[in-house]
Amino acid sequence: MKVIATGCALGGDLLSQAFLNSGCSVYIAPKDYILGSAVLIFMMRYFYEILEQQRDEREAFNIALNLDHDTAIFQRYSKD
């Protein structure tokens, strides 16, 4: 299971570990306050890369992360 939290400042170590310890394989969330438009463009690009470009989840995350300084707020936590 993968979880993407889009609320402000949900990318902390304690919350991410709670999800990972509960069986989640990947947890993605912004580590600070984020603009709603940055969340939208991050999510659109992330899923575009997975669905249309057939990229794996980690690669799609890195592409979406590097769109600009606002999308760079997202963090990815995983068990691997």
Secondary structure, DSSP 4 states (H G I P E B T S, - for coil): -EEE--STT---HHHHHHHHHTT-SEEEEESS---HHHHHHHHHHHHHHHHTS---HHHHHHHHHTSSTTGGGEEEEE--
